[in-house]
Amino acid sequence: MTEALAGIRVLDLSRILAGPTCTQLLGDLGADVVKIERPRAGDDTRKWGPPYVQGPDGPTAESAYYLCANRNKRSVAIDIASGEGQALIRRLLAHCDILVENFKVGDLTRYGLGWEQLREEFPRLIYCSITGFGQTGPYAPRAGYDYLAQGLGGIMSITGEPDGLPMKVGVGIADIMCGMYATVAILAALRHRDETGEGQRIDAALLDTQIAWLVNEGTNYLLSGRVPRRLGTEHPNIVPYKTFESADGYVILAVGNDSQFQRWCHFADAPDLASDPRFATNSLRIQHRTELYALMPAVMRRKTTNEWVEGLAAVGVPCGPVNSLDQVFADPQVQARRMRLDMPHASATAGSVPLIANPLKMSATPPSYRHSPPTLGQHTDEVLHELLSLDRAERARLRDAGTIA
């Protein structure tokens, strides 16, 4: 079985979530990802727990947060603030195709590792910088975090109940999406390099990508000039499209067209709604959403969640449950798609750790799982010997000097 990115090597100078999401995806597709971490500290997320991997003597230094974005990487602990550490990074770059970093603008330049300082020495290098606000503009020097990007980029203004507080998404979605956009850019840059031999700089920003995934709501505003409001679980352009209380929980109804609305009315035994001229078309239902949504809750409470889900599936009307995470991973569809992955882990008492699998299904070059999320510096000796031919004595000298760990 061929891995799509076999033979590609990534030097990963990123931490937290956006950069590691990008490099994990590249690793899943076959790239050799060398994760550079600070000696004795490592990626900040290692400490972002509990929960932590449980070792024979209690919790280890690997949190669940760290595990989520760091498989298929080899950890090398190098102090890039030292001159010898910077020299090691440049030597490693001679064996790498891609560098991914998420330092504040200008920080790597202080270490002699900025794009302008490396581009002539490594003309084929793809240099991907991930920051909060990009390399240009008045906010470029600021530190950026997912939460700030969600607020500044508008998604919080349209998330939450109409009369409640603006809400962030429950996971670091701005980080994750920026990591995905960065991955797409890297793959395009690899294609360009294969054709021309020329590397390039990629400038990816949390704020930019956050605005990009405003998608329909962002374009609704640009076209109409009307600022969208929070709709809770409602949809701005489709009605009915909402979470309702059922007889025993909650259920999502997502009626996408007029035919589906009529079929819902029939299954729900609501002929009065089917014949009401106010609700005949989606455009009319949008105009009269308040009236329709005032009538629907009593109807939706007549059946259990499972009765709605199974019954509407049989007549082709989109409907689903609101699952808690235990229900998610117990769901037969999720299990059939093998979205839980267990990987061996050196420090785990159980011998393995549970992870979320890569969602990509590819017939010829599927994702592979070669390395569990590494312990700090787990591969320092291996990588420095393999790529730089540093012998045991030289590695011991660098370790005594604090350059590596």
C-alpha positions in Angstrom: 0.0 0.0 0.0 1.4 3.4 -1.1 1.2 6.4 1.2 0.4 9.6 -0.7 3.2 11.7 0.9 5.8 8.9 1.4 9.2 10.5 0.9 8.1 13.9 2.1 9.6 15.2 5.3 8.2 17.9 7.5 10.1 19.9 10.2 7.4 20.8 12.6 8.1 23.9 14.8 4.5 24.3 15.8 2.6 23.7 19.0 -0.9 24.0 20.5 -3.5 23.1 17.9 -3.5 24.8 14.5 0.0 23.8 13.4 -0.1 20.3 15.0 -3.5 19.7 13.2 -1.8 20.5 9.9 1.3 18.4 10.5 -0.7 15.4 11.9 -2.8 15.4 8.7 0.4 15.4 6.6 1.7 12.6 8.8 -1.4 10.6 8.4 -1.0 10.9 4.6 2.5 9.4 4.9 4.9 12.3 5.5 7.7 11.9 8.0 7.0 14.6 10.6 9.9 15.6 12.9 8.4 17.6 15.8 10.9 19.9 17.4 10.1 20.6 21.1 11.7 22.6 23.9 13.8 20.4 26.1 12.2 19.7 29.5 9.0 21.6 28.5 7.7 20.4 25.1 4.5 21.3 23.4 2.4 23.5 25.8 -0.6 21.1 25.4 1.3 18.3 27.1 0.2 19.9 30.3 -3.3 20.8 29.3 -5.1 18.2 31.4 -6.5 16.3 33.0 -7.1 13.7 31.6 -3.6 12.4 31.0 -2.4 9.0 29.8 -2.2 6.8 32.8 1.2 5.2 33.3 2.3 2.5 35.9 3.2 5.3 38.4 0.2 7.5 37.7 -0.6 10.3 35.2 2.1 10.8 32.6 3.1 14.0 30.8 0.8 13.3 27.8 -2.6 14.9 28.1 -5.6 14.0 26.0 -5.3 17.4 24.4 -1.8 16.7 23.3 -2.7 13.3 22.0 -5.5 14.7 19.7 -3.1 16.3 17.3 0.3 14.7 17.5 0.3 11.1 16.1 2.5 10.2 13.2 5.3 12.4 14.5 8.8 11.9 15.9 9.7 14.1 18.8 13.1 15.7 18.9 14.0 18.0 21.8 16.2 20.9 20.6 16.8 24.3 22.2 16.4 26.6 19.2 17.3 29.6 21.4 20.9 28.3 21.5 23.3 28.8 18.6 24.0 25.1 18.4 20.3 24.4 18.4 19.8 26.8 15.5 22.6 25.1 13.6 21.0 21.7 14.2 17.7 23.0 12.8 19.4 24.3 9.6 21.2 21.0 9.2 17.9 19.1 9.6 16.2 21.4 7.0 18.7 20.1 4.4 16.7 16.8 4.7 13.2 18.4 4.8 10.7 19.5 2.2 8.4 21.5 4.5 8.7 23.7 7.6 5.6 24.5 9.6 5.8 27.1 12.4 3.4 29.1 14.5 5.7 31.5 16.3 4.7 35.2 16.7 5.7 37.3 13.7 9.4 37.9 13.8 10.3 35.4 16.5 12.0 32.9 14.3 13.9 35.7 12.6 15.6 36.4 15.9 16.9 32.8 15.8 18.1 33.1 12.2 15.3 30.8 11.1 13.0 33.3 9.3 11.8 32.8 5.7 14.0 35.5 4.3 17.0 34.0 6.1 16.4 30.5 4.7 15.0 30.9 1.3 18.3 31.2 -0.6 20.0 28.4 1.2 16.9 26.1 0.8 15.2 27.2 -2.5 12.9 24.2 -2.6 11.7 24.6 1.0 7.9 25.1 1.6 7.8 27.4 4.6 4.3 27.6 6.2 3.7 30.2 8.9 0.6 30.0 11.0 -0.3 33.0 13.1 -3.3 34.6 14.7 -3.5 37.6 12.3 -1.0 36.9 9.5 2.4 38.4 8.6 1.0 41.8 7.5 -1.6 44.3 8.8 -1.9 46.3 12.1 -2.6 43.2 14.2 0.3 41.1 12.9 2.5 41.5 16.0 -0.3 40.4 18.3 -0.5 36.9 19.8 -3.5 35.0 18.4 -5.7 32.4 20.0 -8.6 30.4 18.7 -11.1 32.1 21.1 -10.0 35.6 19.9 -10.3 34.6 16.3 -13.8 33.3 16.8 -14.8 36.6 18.4 -13.1 38.9 16.1 -14.0 36.9 13.0 -17.7 37.0 13.6 -18.7 33.4 14.3 -19.5 34.1 17.9 -22.0 36.8 16.9 -24.1 34.3 15.0 -23.7 31.4 17.5 -25.9 31.0 20.5 -29.6 31.6 21.5 -31.1 34.9 20.2 -31.5 36.3 23.7 -28.3 34.8 25.2 -24.7 35.6 25.1 -22.6 35.2 22.0 -21.1 31.7 22.2 -17.9 30.2 20.9 -17.9 26.8 19.2 -17.3 23.9 21.7 -13.9 23.0 20.3 -11.0 25.1 18.9 -12.6 25.2 15.4 -10.7 28.3 14.2 -7.4 26.5 15.0 -8.6 23.3 13.4 -9.8 25.0 10.2 -6.7 27.1 9.9 -4.6 23.9 10.1 -6.7 22.3 7.4 -6.4 25.4 5.1 -2.7 25.3 5.7 -2.5 21.7 4.7 -4.3 22.4 1.5 -1.9 25.2 0.8 1.1 23.0 1.5 -0.2 20.3 -0.9 -0.7 22.9 -3.6 2.9 24.3 -2.9 4.3 20.7 -3.3 2.6 20.4 -6.6 4.0 23.8 -7.7 7.5 22.7 -6.5 7.3 19.4 -8.4 6.6 21.4 -11.6 9.0 24.3 -11.1 11.6 23.3 -8.4 10.6 26.4 -6.5 9.6 26.5 -2.8 7.4 29.3 -1.4 6.1 31.0 1.8 2.6 30.2 3.0 1.1 32.9 5.3 -1.9 31.3 7.1 -3.9 33.2 9.7 -6.6 32.2 12.2 -8.5 35.4 11.5 -8.4 35.0 7.7 -9.5 31.4 7.7 -12.2 32.1 10.4 -13.7 34.7 8.0 -13.4 32.3 5.1 -15.6 29.7 6.9 -18.4 32.2 7.6 -19.4 30.9 4.2 -23.2 31.5 3.5 -23.7 33.8 6.5 -20.8 36.0 5.5 -22.0 36.1 1.9 -25.6 36.8 3.1 -24.3 39.9 4.8 -22.1 41.0 1.9 -25.0 40.7 -0.6 -27.8 42.1 1.6 -26.0 44.5 3.9 -28.0 43.1 6.8 -26.1 42.0 9.9 -27.1 38.4 10.8 -28.5 37.7 14.2 -28.1 34.7 16.4 -30.7 32.0 15.7 -29.8 29.3 18.1 -30.1 26.0 16.2 -32.2 27.6 13.5 -30.9 28.2 9.9 -31.1 31.6 8.3 -32.2 30.3 4.9 -34.1 27.1 5.6 -37.3 26.5 7.7 -37.9 24.2 9.5 -34.3 23.5 10.4 -33.9 23.4 14.2 -33.5 21.3 17.3 -36.7 20.3 19.0 -37.7 18.6 22.2 -39.0 15.1 21.6 -41.0 12.9 24.0 -37.7 11.7 25.6 -34.9 14.1 24.6 -34.0 16.2 21.6 -34.1 15.7 17.9 -32.8 17.6 14.9 -35.1 18.3 12.0 -33.5 19.5 8.8 -36.2 20.0 6.1 -34.4 21.0 3.0 -37.2 21.5 0.5 -41.0 21.7 0.1 -41.5 18.1 -0.7 -39.7 17.1 2.5 -41.9 19.5 4.5 -45.0 17.8 3.1 -43.7 14.4 4.0 -42.8 15.6 7.5 -46.4 16.9 7.9 -47.8 13.6 6.8 -45.6 11.5 9.1 -46.3 14.0 12.0 -50.0 13.8 11.4 -50.2 17.5 11.0 -52.4 18.1 8.0 -53.2 21.7 9.1 -49.6 22.6 8.7 -49.4 20.9 5.3 -52.3 22.9 4.0 -51.5 26.3 5.6 -50.7 28.8 2.8 -48.2 30.5 5.1 -46.0 27.4 5.0 -46.4 26.3 1.4 -42.8 27.1 0.3 -39.5 27.6 2.0 -39.5 31.3 1.2 -42.9 31.6 2.9 -41.8 29.5 5.8 -38.8 31.9 6.3 -41.2 34.8 6.3 -43.4 33.1 8.8 -40.8 31.2 10.8 -42.0 32.6 14.2 -45.5 31.4 13.5 -44.4 27.9 12.3 -42.0 27.4 15.2 -44.7 28.3 17.7 -46.8 25.5 16.3 -44.2 22.7 15.9 -43.0 22.0 19.5 -46.3 20.4 20.5 -46.2 18.2 17.4 -42.5 17.2 18.0 -43.2 16.1 21.6 -45.7 13.5 20.4 -42.9 11.0 19.5 -39.6 9.8 20.9 -36.3 10.8 19.4 -35.9 7.3 17.9 -39.4 7.3 16.5 -38.7 10.6 14.7 -35.3 9.5 13.5 -36.3 6.1 12.2 -39.7 7.1 10.9 -38.4 10.2 9.0 -35.4 8.3 7.6 -37.9 5.8 6.0 -39.6 8.7 4.1 -36.5 10.6 3.2 -36.7 13.5 5.6 -33.3 14.4 7.3 -33.6 14.0 11.0 -31.1 13.0 13.7 -30.4 12.8 17.5 -28.3 15.1 19.6 -25.8 12.6 20.8 -23.5 13.0 23.9 -20.0 11.8 23.2 -20.6 8.3 24.8 -23.5 7.9 22.3 -21.3 9.2 19.5 -18.7 6.5 19.9 -21.3 3.8 20.5 -23.2 4.7 17.4 -23.2 1.8 14.8 -22.4 4.1 11.9 -19.5 5.7 13.7 -18.2 2.2 14.6 -18.7 1.0 11.0 -16.6 3.9 9.8 -13.9 3.0 12.4 -13.6 6.6 13.8 -12.1 5.3 17.0 -8.4 4.3 16.8 -6.3 2.6 19.4 -2.5 3.0 19.1 0.3 1.4 21.1 1.9 3.9 23.5 5.1 3.4 25.5 4.0 5.1 28.7 0.4 3.8 28.9 -0.3 1.2 31.5 -2.9 -0.3 29.2 -0.3 -0.4 26.4 -2.3 1.8 24.1 -4.2 5.0 23.9 -7.6 5.8 22.2 -7.6 8.4 19.5 -10.0 9.8 16.9 -9.1 8.3 13.5 -8.5 10.3 10.3 -11.8 10.7 8.5 -10.4 10.4 5.0 -11.3 7.2 3.1 -9.0 6.8 0.1 -9.0 3.7 -2.1 -5.3 3.8 -3.2 -3.5 5.9 -0.5 -5.5 5.8 2.7 -4.2 7.4 5.9 -1.8 5.2 7.9 -0.9 5.1 11.6 2.8 4.6 12.2 3.7 6.5 15.3 1.6 7.1 18.4 1.8 10.6 19.8 5.5 10.7 21.1 6.8 11.3 24.5 9.0 14.4 24.8 12.3 13.8 23.0 11.4 10.2 22.3 13.2 10.2 18.9 16.0 12.8 19.5 18.8 10.2 19.2 17.1 8.3 16.4 16.5 11.3 14.2 19.9 13.0 14.8 21.7 9.8 14.1 19.5 8.9 11.0 19.5 12.3 9.4 22.7 14.0 10.6 24.9 11.0 11.4 25.6 12.4 14.9 27.4 9.7 16.9 26.7 8.8 20.5 29.5 11.0 21.8 28.4 14.1 20.0 24.8 13.6 21.1 26.0 13.2 24.7 28.0 16.5 24.4 24.9 18.3 23.1 22.8 16.8 25.8 25.2 17.9 28.5 25.2 21.4 27.1 21.4 21.5 27.2 21.1 21.9 23.4 19.1 18.6 23.1 17.2 16.4 25.4 
